[in-house]
Structures are given as C-alpha cells and as structure tokens.
Amino acid sequence: MDNLITSLLAGIFGIIIGYLIRYIYGVNSLRSSDLKAKNIIAEAERKKKEIEEYVNNQKELIKEERKKIEANKEDLYEKKKELQSIEVRLLKKEENLEKREENVNKRELDIISQERKIEEALKEIETKKNEIKKEIEKIAGITREEAKKILIEETKQEITKETYEIIKKKEEEIKEIADKKAKEIIVYAIQKIASEVTSETTISTVSLPSEEVKGRIIGREGRNIRALETVTGVDVIVDDTPEAIVLSSFDPIKREIARKSIEVLVADGRIQPSRIEEIVEKVKEEINEIIYSEGDNACYELEIHNMHPELKKYIGRLKFRTSYGQNVLAHSKEVARIASIIAVELGLDKEICKRAGLLHDIGKGVINEEKRHAITGAELAKRFGESEAVVNAILSHHDDAQPLTLEALVIHISDTISASRPGARRDTFENYIKRLENLQNIALSFPKVEKAYAIQAGREVRVIIDSETTNDEDAKILAREIVNRIEKELKYPGQIKVSVIRETRIVEYAK
C-alpha cells in the first residue's frame, strides 16, 4: 500500500511539473520573465513538500491502523482460547450428564426388576393358593366356603408381610437421600431466624400509684368503672391486690385500649364518665395508628410491596395476639423468612412464599370469627386482591384444603418449623395431658397391645404386645398400623416415634 501511494504521488507531481513547464514555454509573455518562472517553481516545490507531508501522515496513520489490527488479533486469540476453555467445560458437563443418565437408567432397571420379582411372587402365591384349595377340598368335614376363608386369610397375611418388607426397604432408601437434604434445608432456615416467647393470657394488670387512685377509678357508686367497662368492652376487676387492677377480655386489642386509657386517666387526674369516653376515643385512634404502622413495618422488613392497606391493618392486629406463648405477628414474620429461605434453596417463587408466610395466620386478627382462622384468612386475602397461589397456601396450611402448589407445601412446613422448634411455644398442662392420653388410647385400641406408654413429652410411644400370640412380622405390621392411625387422627408438630416391644420373660423362684 505504501508503494502504491508513493507511485501515485510521484505521478501527480510529474504531471504538475510538466504542466508548469509547458505553461512557462507556451506563454510568450512569461519567456522574458525568469522571476515569474522561479515563483512558479517555488510554488511547485511547496506543493511537493505538502504532498510529501500528507504522504508521511498517511503512512503514520497506516502504521497505527496496523498496530490496532495486531492488537485486535491478540484479543481475538484470547477470546478464542476462552471459547475453547468453555467448550471443554461444556463437554465435561455433558459427560457428567450422560453418567447421571446412565445411573437413572440403572435405577429404573432395578425398579423394573423389583416389579418383576413382585409379579413372580404374586404368581407363586396364586399357584400355592390353587394347590391349597385342592388339598382343602379333599379334606373331609370342611366346606368349600370354609376352605375359601382360610385360603384368603393366609394369602392376605403373606401378601401383607411381603408388601411391608418391600415398602420398608424402599422407604429407607428414599429417606436416606430425602432426610439428609431436608435436614440441611430446615437447619439452615432455623439458624437464620429467632423470635421471643411471650406469655399467652386473657388478662392485663395495670399498676396504680396508690390505693386512693383505685377508689377514684371506681367512682361514686361505681359509675366510673361502669363507664370504663361500657366504653372499652373490658371487665375491670378490682380486688385486694394492692395498687393494681385487672382487665379481663378475650380481645387483646380491647384490653390494650383499656390499659392505656386508664394509664392516661391516672396521669391526667380527671377521672369521670365524660372524660373517660374522650380519652378512650383518643387511645383507640392511637392504637389504630399503631396497628397500621406495625403492619406496614412488617411489609417493609420483609420487602413485600403492593399490600392492600386493609390487609396491613389485619397484620398489625396480630401484634396483640399470642398462641401458646408465641406472638402471632413475630411467628408470621418468622414463617415468611423461613419460607423464603427454603424457596430459594428449592428454586421456588420467593415472593409468593413471603406473602403467604406473612398472611397465613391473618385470620387470627379477626375476633369472634366462627370459622377456622385459615378459612377466614384465605377469604380476607382473596377479598383484597391476593393471588390464587397465596390464597391456597393460607387455606391449606392447616389441611383445610389440598395444597395446589409447592409454595403451599413450603408454607405448611415453615409454619410447623416455627411452631415446633425448641423454645418457640409453651404448651398448657391440659393440652399436654390430653395429647399423651390420645397417643396411649390409640395404641391400646389394638387387640394385641397389652400396655402403651407415651414418653418424651409425647414424642415417643412404647407399645408392649403379647409375645405368645404374635411374632416379629406381626409386630412390624402393628407398628405401621399404629403410625397410620396417629397420622390420620392426631395433629402434632414434628414427628412421633412408635416403638413396638415383643419380649419373652421366664420367671422362676428358688425356695
């Protein structure tokens, strides 16, 4: 390219020189003027220098372009190496996928082999059944119907035992994988959350500065205390407790309004029916603002957007509710966090899990509702524009409906984790005793059971059976039947271990 430009410029320069020479010798007026000729030659020399400078500049530009091309070549070479490296990694991943596919195929073949064995076993049972049937028919004194009953019973026992063994083996294989993964996810989720435990109560105690104030709260002929009870809807109990009165109501928000109103009245000093009504109205407004603020803050903490303002109010009401010593709002936020963590681990919709987790107990914010709180909560969520996935998760977290999505199952699991993790809740003595009695009664309802003991706070049931009338296979089947009854009839957090004990004791006395 440099030679071509040089040649072109030389040609142009030659043409210009030739033109100038012809011009000098072709014009008669310039023959006598050497000075003008010299000026023209000088101008030509100047043009030549400009052209040479232009050529040199162009050469420099060409060199720079060449450098850029060389640099681009190096970049292209690096990118080529990177693409080759990516290709190698993709080939390795493809090989790993092929190996996994081979393992899956092997497992499928194993399952098919097991199915064939089961089919062969069933065919063998059918053959034995026919043989036994023929033998029984030959025995004198046994009718066809009696023989049929015996055959059915023996076949049923054999099939039950073999089926139990197959199911037990498969369950153990699946549990080894599933339990490990589930424990990792659940432990990870539990480690990232924590909440306080409060006492569940239906009463509140208000401290007074002196006994004189207690009399002023009662008022002349009890008019002040009647006004308080009428306006707040709370029972005000004045007993012998020094410098304190008790507020009783199943509605925690009413109790809080009454408590704050009394504190304001005591501080103000003017305790009379008209003043009571005025203060109670102001406190109600304050509590309503606190309720909305708590709901809004909960949504902000969990980064939940576009929540209907009415739902925020119901969420805020949960701050004043407890369940087994666990604050319901704290529990709801905890469920939302656990559910979002599990959703991320499983690749599910994190936003649906957070919304459903926060709203799953919103039905508890409705006082004096005859329906179950899951049904009430689902109706509220649907009324205020929540999606079908969120509504179903709320409705199914206590088995009031079938879960339609994996997110709904995650909410069910997260609710159980939050409620049953160590230190989360306090159980009442009556509920504790009732749960133990129900476990023992289910075990004792089976005819082969002699004794049953619920231990470890209802986490385990030990069942003692008669060793003379049962064998080891019967004990395995009985354990499975008891587990099925417990799962069907009882509701409990975590899991319950069923231990069936069959033993022979020989006792002799030396005299």
QUIGISUL-V358579 format. One record per residue. N is the residue number from 1. RES is the residue in three letters. PSI is psi in radians with two decimals (* if undefined). Layout:
BEGIN
n=N res=RES psi=PSI
n=N res=RES psi=PSI
END
This chain:
BEGIN
n=1 res=MET psi=-0.64
n=2 res=ASP psi=-0.77
n=3 res=ASN psi=-0.70
n=4 res=LEU psi=-0.79
n=5 res=ILE psi=-0.75
n=6 res=THR psi=-0.80
n=7 res=SER psi=-0.75
n=8 res=LEU psi=-0.80
n=9 res=LEU psi=-0.67
n=10 res=ALA psi=-0.69
n=11 res=GLY psi=-0.76
n=12 res=ILE psi=-0.75
n=13 res=PHE psi=-0.72
n=14 res=GLY psi=-0.72
n=15 res=ILE psi=-0.74
n=16 res=ILE psi=-0.78
n=17 res=ILE psi=-0.76
n=18 res=GLY psi=-0.71
n=19 res=TYR psi=-0.73
n=20 res=LEU psi=-0.72
n=21 res=ILE psi=-0.80
n=22 res=ARG psi=-0.63
n=23 res=TYR psi=-0.70
n=24 res=ILE psi=-0.82
n=25 res=TYR psi=-0.22
n=26 res=GLY psi=-0.22
n=27 res=VAL psi=2.05
n=28 res=ASN psi=-0.48
n=29 res=SER psi=-0.28
n=30 res=LEU psi=-0.17
n=31 res=ARG psi=-0.60
n=32 res=SER psi=-0.01
n=33 res=SER psi=1.61
n=34 res=ASP psi=-0.48
n=35 res=LEU psi=-0.73
n=36 res=LYS psi=-0.64
n=37 res=ALA psi=-0.73
n=38 res=LYS psi=-0.66
n=39 res=ASN psi=-0.71
n=40 res=ILE psi=-0.73
n=41 res=ILE psi=-0.72
n=42 res=ALA psi=-0.71
n=43 res=GLU psi=-0.67
n=44 res=ALA psi=-0.71
n=45 res=GLU psi=-0.69
n=46 res=ARG psi=-0.75
n=47 res=LYS psi=-0.70
n=48 res=LYS psi=-0.81
n=49 res=LYS psi=-0.71
n=50 res=GLU psi=-0.73
n=51 res=ILE psi=-0.72
n=52 res=GLU psi=-0.73
n=53 res=GLU psi=-0.74
n=54 res=TYR psi=-0.75
n=55 res=VAL psi=-0.77
n=56 res=ASN psi=-0.72
n=57 res=ASN psi=-0.75
n=58 res=GLN psi=-0.65
n=59 res=LYS psi=-0.73
n=60 res=GLU psi=-0.72
n=61 res=LEU psi=-0.70
n=62 res=ILE psi=-0.72
n=63 res=LYS psi=-0.76
n=64 res=GLU psi=-0.72
n=65 res=GLU psi=-0.71
n=66 res=ARG psi=-0.72
n=67 res=LYS psi=-0.75
n=68 res=LYS psi=-0.73
n=69 res=ILE psi=-0.73
n=70 res=GLU psi=-0.73
n=71 res=ALA psi=-0.74
n=72 res=ASN psi=-0.63
n=73 res=LYS psi=-0.72
n=74 res=GLU psi=-0.74
n=75 res=ASP psi=-0.77
n=76 res=LEU psi=-0.65
n=77 res=TYR psi=-0.75
n=78 res=GLU psi=-0.76
n=79 res=LYS psi=-0.63
n=80 res=LYS psi=-0.75
n=81 res=LYS psi=-0.72
n=82 res=GLU psi=-0.74
n=83 res=LEU psi=-0.67
n=84 res=GLN psi=-0.70
n=85 res=SER psi=-0.75
n=86 res=ILE psi=-0.69
n=87 res=GLU psi=-0.70
n=88 res=VAL psi=-0.76
n=89 res=ARG psi=-0.71
n=90 res=LEU psi=-0.68
n=91 res=LEU psi=-0.70
n=92 res=LYS psi=-0.76
n=93 res=LYS psi=-0.67
n=94 res=GLU psi=-0.69
n=95 res=GLU psi=-0.74
n=96 res=ASN psi=-0.71
n=97 res=LEU psi=-0.68
n=98 res=GLU psi=-0.69
n=99 res=LYS psi=-0.75
n=100 res=ARG psi=-0.70
n=101 res=GLU psi=-0.68
n=102 res=GLU psi=-0.74
n=103 res=ASN psi=-0.73
n=104 res=VAL psi=-0.74
n=105 res=ASN psi=-0.68
n=106 res=LYS psi=-0.74
n=107 res=ARG psi=-0.70
n=108 res=GLU psi=-0.70
n=109 res=LEU psi=-0.70
n=110 res=ASP psi=-0.74
n=111 res=ILE psi=-0.75
n=112 res=ILE psi=-0.69
n=113 res=SER psi=-0.73
n=114 res=GLN psi=-0.71
n=115 res=GLU psi=-0.68
n=116 res=ARG psi=-0.70
n=117 res=LYS psi=-0.72
n=118 res=ILE psi=-0.75
n=119 res=GLU psi=-0.73
n=120 res=GLU psi=-0.70
n=121 res=ALA psi=-0.71
n=122 res=LEU psi=-0.69
n=123 res=LYS psi=-0.72
n=124 res=GLU psi=-0.70
n=125 res=ILE psi=-0.74
n=126 res=GLU psi=-0.70
n=127 res=THR psi=-0.79
n=128 res=LYS psi=-0.66
n=129 res=LYS psi=-0.78
n=130 res=ASN psi=-0.71
n=131 res=GLU psi=-0.80
n=132 res=ILE psi=-0.66
n=133 res=LYS psi=-0.75
n=134 res=LYS psi=-0.70
n=135 res=GLU psi=-0.73
n=136 res=ILE psi=-0.64
n=137 res=GLU psi=-0.44
n=138 res=LYS psi=-0.38
n=139 res=ILE psi=2.30
n=140 res=ALA psi=2.53
n=141 res=GLY psi=-0.02
n=142 res=ILE psi=2.16
n=143 res=THR psi=2.94
n=144 res=ARG psi=-0.68
n=145 res=GLU psi=-0.70
n=146 res=GLU psi=-0.76
n=147 res=ALA psi=-0.67
n=148 res=LYS psi=-0.73
n=149 res=LYS psi=-0.78
n=150 res=ILE psi=-0.77
n=151 res=LEU psi=-0.77
n=152 res=ILE psi=-0.74
n=153 res=GLU psi=-0.80
n=154 res=GLU psi=-0.72
n=155 res=THR psi=-0.72
n=156 res=LYS psi=-0.75
n=157 res=GLN psi=-0.75
n=158 res=GLU psi=-0.80
n=159 res=ILE psi=-0.71
n=160 res=THR psi=-0.76
n=161 res=LYS psi=-0.81
n=162 res=GLU psi=-0.71
n=163 res=THR psi=-0.73
n=164 res=TYR psi=-0.77
n=165 res=GLU psi=-0.76
n=166 res=ILE psi=-0.80
n=167 res=ILE psi=-0.75
n=168 res=LYS psi=-0.75
n=169 res=LYS psi=-0.80
n=170 res=LYS psi=-0.67
n=171 res=GLU psi=-0.73
n=172 res=GLU psi=-0.71
n=173 res=GLU psi=-0.78
n=174 res=ILE psi=-0.70
n=175 res=LYS psi=-0.61
n=176 res=GLU psi=-0.66
n=177 res=ILE psi=-0.87
n=178 res=ALA psi=-0.73
n=179 res=ASP psi=-0.72
n=180 res=LYS psi=-0.84
n=181 res=LYS psi=-0.75
n=182 res=ALA psi=-0.74
n=183 res=LYS psi=-0.71
n=184 res=GLU psi=-0.79
n=185 res=ILE psi=-0.78
n=186 res=ILE psi=-0.77
n=187 res=VAL psi=-0.72
n=188 res=TYR psi=-0.73
n=189 res=ALA psi=-0.74
n=190 res=ILE psi=-0.65
n=191 res=GLN psi=-0.41
n=192 res=LYS psi=0.04
n=193 res=ILE psi=2.80
n=194 res=ALA psi=2.56
n=195 res=SER psi=2.80
n=196 res=GLU psi=2.82
n=197 res=VAL psi=2.28
n=198 res=THR psi=2.95
n=199 res=SER psi=2.32
n=200 res=GLU psi=2.24
n=201 res=THR psi=2.80
n=202 res=THR psi=0.20
n=203 res=ILE psi=2.73
n=204 res=SER psi=2.51
n=205 res=THR psi=2.30
n=206 res=VAL psi=2.14
n=207 res=SER psi=2.46
n=208 res=LEU psi=2.62
n=209 res=PRO psi=-0.45
n=210 res=SER psi=2.93
n=211 res=GLU psi=-0.45
n=212 res=GLU psi=-0.67
n=213 res=VAL psi=-0.60
n=214 res=LYS psi=-0.72
n=215 res=GLY psi=-0.64
n=216 res=ARG psi=-0.59
n=217 res=ILE psi=-0.67
n=218 res=ILE psi=-0.76
n=219 res=GLY psi=3.04
n=220 res=ARG psi=2.16
n=221 res=GLU psi=0.47
n=222 res=GLY psi=0.31
n=223 res=ARG psi=-0.61
n=224 res=ASN psi=-0.76
n=225 res=ILE psi=-0.59
n=226 res=ARG psi=-0.69
n=227 res=ALA psi=-0.73
n=228 res=LEU psi=-0.83
n=229 res=GLU psi=-0.65
n=230 res=THR psi=-0.79
n=231 res=VAL psi=-0.68
n=232 res=THR psi=-0.39
n=233 res=GLY psi=0.43
n=234 res=VAL psi=2.48
n=235 res=ASP psi=2.16
n=236 res=VAL psi=2.03
n=237 res=ILE psi=2.09
n=238 res=VAL psi=1.95
n=239 res=ASP psi=-2.77
n=240 res=ASP psi=0.00
n=241 res=THR psi=2.15
n=242 res=PRO psi=2.36
n=243 res=GLU psi=0.74
n=244 res=ALA psi=2.56
n=245 res=ILE psi=2.77
n=246 res=VAL psi=2.37
n=247 res=LEU psi=2.23
n=248 res=SER psi=2.23
n=249 res=SER psi=2.56
n=250 res=PHE psi=-0.26
n=251 res=ASP psi=1.89
n=252 res=PRO psi=-0.49
n=253 res=ILE psi=-0.72
n=254 res=LYS psi=-0.72
n=255 res=ARG psi=-0.73
n=256 res=GLU psi=-0.70
n=257 res=ILE psi=-0.78
n=258 res=ALA psi=-0.73
n=259 res=ARG psi=-0.84
n=260 res=LYS psi=-0.64
n=261 res=SER psi=-0.78
n=262 res=ILE psi=-0.70
n=263 res=GLU psi=-0.72
n=264 res=VAL psi=-0.74
n=265 res=LEU psi=-0.72
n=266 res=VAL psi=-0.74
n=267 res=ALA psi=-0.63
n=268 res=ASP psi=-0.65
n=269 res=GLY psi=-0.34
n=270 res=ARG psi=1.70
n=271 res=ILE psi=1.80
n=272 res=GLN psi=2.79
n=273 res=PRO psi=-0.80
n=274 res=SER psi=-0.71
n=275 res=ARG psi=-0.65
n=276 res=ILE psi=-0.82
n=277 res=GLU psi=-0.72
n=278 res=GLU psi=-0.82
n=279 res=ILE psi=-0.74
n=280 res=VAL psi=-0.70
n=281 res=GLU psi=-0.75
n=282 res=LYS psi=-0.74
n=283 res=VAL psi=-0.65
n=284 res=LYS psi=-0.74
n=285 res=GLU psi=-0.73
n=286 res=GLU psi=-0.77
n=287 res=ILE psi=-0.70
n=288 res=ASN psi=-0.69
n=289 res=GLU psi=-0.70
n=290 res=ILE psi=-0.73
n=291 res=ILE psi=-0.84
n=292 res=TYR psi=-0.70
n=293 res=SER psi=-0.73
n=294 res=GLU psi=-0.75
n=295 res=GLY psi=-0.74
n=296 res=ASP psi=-0.72
n=297 res=ASN psi=-0.67
n=298 res=ALA psi=-0.75
n=299 res=CYS psi=-0.68
n=300 res=TYR psi=-0.75
n=301 res=GLU psi=-0.70
n=302 res=LEU psi=0.02
n=303 res=GLU psi=0.79
n=304 res=ILE psi=2.19
n=305 res=HIS psi=2.86
n=306 res=ASN psi=0.62
n=307 res=MET psi=2.34
n=308 res=HIS psi=2.40
n=309 res=PRO psi=-0.62
n=310 res=GLU psi=-0.65
n=311 res=LEU psi=-0.60
n=312 res=LYS psi=-0.65
n=313 res=LYS psi=-0.77
n=314 res=TYR psi=-0.62
n=315 res=ILE psi=-0.76
n=316 res=GLY psi=-0.57
n=317 res=ARG psi=-0.45
n=318 res=LEU psi=-0.31
n=319 res=LYS psi=-0.50
n=320 res=PHE psi=0.13
n=321 res=ARG psi=2.52
n=322 res=THR psi=2.72
n=323 res=SER psi=1.98
n=324 res=TYR psi=0.67
n=325 res=GLY psi=0.00
n=326 res=GLN psi=2.18
n=327 res=ASN psi=2.25
n=328 res=VAL psi=-0.64
n=329 res=LEU psi=-0.76
n=330 res=ALA psi=-0.71
n=331 res=HIS psi=-0.74
n=332 res=SER psi=-0.75
n=333 res=LYS psi=-0.64
n=334 res=GLU psi=-0.74
n=335 res=VAL psi=-0.71
n=336 res=ALA psi=-0.73
n=337 res=ARG psi=-0.80
n=338 res=ILE psi=-0.79
n=339 res=ALA psi=-0.71
n=340 res=SER psi=-0.64
n=341 res=ILE psi=-0.83
n=342 res=ILE psi=-0.68
n=343 res=ALA psi=-0.73
n=344 res=VAL psi=-0.75
n=345 res=GLU psi=-0.60
n=346 res=LEU psi=-0.05
n=347 res=GLY psi=0.56
n=348 res=LEU psi=-3.12
n=349 res=ASP psi=1.87
n=350 res=LYS psi=-0.68
n=351 res=GLU psi=-0.73
n=352 res=ILE psi=-0.75
n=353 res=CYS psi=-0.69
n=354 res=LYS psi=-0.80
n=355 res=ARG psi=-0.82
n=356 res=ALA psi=-0.65
n=357 res=GLY psi=-0.74
n=358 res=LEU psi=-0.58
n=359 res=LEU psi=-0.04
n=360 res=HIS psi=-0.54
n=361 res=ASP psi=0.37
n=362 res=ILE psi=-0.38
n=363 res=GLY psi=-0.38
n=364 res=LYS psi=-0.24
n=365 res=GLY psi=-0.13
n=366 res=VAL psi=2.08
n=367 res=ILE psi=2.53
n=368 res=ASN psi=0.62
n=369 res=GLU psi=2.23
n=370 res=GLU psi=-0.48
n=371 res=LYS psi=2.89
n=372 res=ARG psi=2.59
n=373 res=HIS psi=-0.49
n=374 res=ALA psi=-0.72
n=375 res=ILE psi=-0.79
n=376 res=THR psi=-0.77
n=377 res=GLY psi=-0.71
n=378 res=ALA psi=-0.70
n=379 res=GLU psi=-0.71
n=380 res=LEU psi=-0.80
n=381 res=ALA psi=-0.71
n=382 res=LYS psi=-0.70
n=383 res=ARG psi=-0.60
n=384 res=PHE psi=0.47
n=385 res=GLY psi=0.25
n=386 res=GLU psi=2.71
n=387 res=SER psi=2.87
n=388 res=GLU psi=-0.61
n=389 res=ALA psi=-0.75
n=390 res=VAL psi=-0.74
n=391 res=VAL psi=-0.77
n=392 res=ASN psi=-0.67
n=393 res=ALA psi=-0.70
n=394 res=ILE psi=-0.78
n=395 res=LEU psi=-0.54
n=396 res=SER psi=0.00
n=397 res=HIS psi=-0.23
n=398 res=HIS psi=0.51
n=399 res=ASP psi=0.48
n=400 res=ASP psi=-0.19
n=401 res=ALA psi=2.86
n=402 res=GLN psi=2.33
n=403 res=PRO psi=2.26
n=404 res=LEU psi=-0.20
n=405 res=THR psi=2.84
n=406 res=LEU psi=-0.55
n=407 res=GLU psi=-0.63
n=408 res=ALA psi=-0.69
n=409 res=LEU psi=-0.66
n=410 res=VAL psi=-0.69
n=411 res=ILE psi=-0.76
n=412 res=HIS psi=-0.81
n=413 res=ILE psi=-0.77
n=414 res=SER psi=-0.67
n=415 res=ASP psi=-0.73
n=416 res=THR psi=-0.73
n=417 res=ILE psi=-0.84
n=418 res=SER psi=-0.61
n=419 res=ALA psi=-0.53
n=420 res=SER psi=-0.05
n=421 res=ARG psi=2.72
n=422 res=PRO psi=2.25
n=423 res=GLY psi=0.04
n=424 res=ALA psi=-0.71
n=425 res=ARG psi=2.82
n=426 res=ARG psi=2.29
n=427 res=ASP psi=2.57
n=428 res=THR psi=2.75
n=429 res=PHE psi=-0.70
n=430 res=GLU psi=-0.78
n=431 res=ASN psi=-0.65
n=432 res=TYR psi=-0.86
n=433 res=ILE psi=-0.71
n=434 res=LYS psi=-0.70
n=435 res=ARG psi=-0.74
n=436 res=LEU psi=-0.73
n=437 res=GLU psi=-0.71
n=438 res=ASN psi=-0.70
n=439 res=LEU psi=-0.80
n=440 res=GLN psi=-0.70
n=441 res=ASN psi=-0.66
n=442 res=ILE psi=-0.77
n=443 res=ALA psi=-0.73
n=444 res=LEU psi=-0.25
n=445 res=SER psi=-0.25
n=446 res=PHE psi=2.38
n=447 res=PRO psi=-0.49
n=448 res=LYS psi=-0.09
n=449 res=VAL psi=2.25
n=450 res=GLU psi=-0.79
n=451 res=LYS psi=2.70
n=452 res=ALA psi=2.39
n=453 res=TYR psi=2.20
n=454 res=ALA psi=2.13
n=455 res=ILE psi=3.08
n=456 res=GLN psi=0.82
n=457 res=ALA psi=0.65
n=458 res=GLY psi=0.15
n=459 res=ARG psi=-0.20
n=460 res=GLU psi=2.50
n=461 res=VAL psi=2.15
n=462 res=ARG psi=2.16
n=463 res=VAL psi=2.21
n=464 res=ILE psi=2.20
n=465 res=ILE psi=2.87
n=466 res=ASP psi=2.11
n=467 res=SER psi=-0.36
n=468 res=GLU psi=-0.62
n=469 res=THR psi=-0.05
n=470 res=THR psi=2.75
n=471 res=ASN psi=-3.07
n=472 res=ASP psi=-0.65
n=473 res=GLU psi=-0.70
n=474 res=ASP psi=-0.65
n=475 res=ALA psi=-0.70
n=476 res=LYS psi=-0.77
n=477 res=ILE psi=-0.69
n=478 res=LEU psi=-0.73
n=479 res=ALA psi=-0.73
n=480 res=ARG psi=-0.71
n=481 res=GLU psi=-0.68
n=482 res=ILE psi=-0.74
n=483 res=VAL psi=-0.76
n=484 res=ASN psi=-0.71
n=485 res=ARG psi=-0.75
n=486 res=ILE psi=-0.79
n=487 res=GLU psi=-0.59
n=488 res=LYS psi=-0.66
n=489 res=GLU psi=-0.41
n=490 res=LEU psi=2.70
n=491 res=LYS psi=2.26
n=492 res=TYR psi=2.65
n=493 res=PRO psi=2.62
n=494 res=GLY psi=-2.41
n=495 res=GLN psi=2.77
n=496 res=ILE psi=2.24
n=497 res=LYS psi=2.28
n=498 res=VAL psi=2.03
n=499 res=SER psi=2.00
n=500 res=VAL psi=2.15
n=501 res=ILE psi=2.16
n=502 res=ARG psi=2.01
n=503 res=GLU psi=2.73
n=504 res=THR psi=2.21
n=505 res=ARG psi=2.21
n=506 res=ILE psi=2.11
n=507 res=VAL psi=2.22
n=508 res=GLU psi=2.66
n=509 res=TYR psi=2.28
n=510 res=ALA psi=2.21
n=511 res=LYS psi=*
END
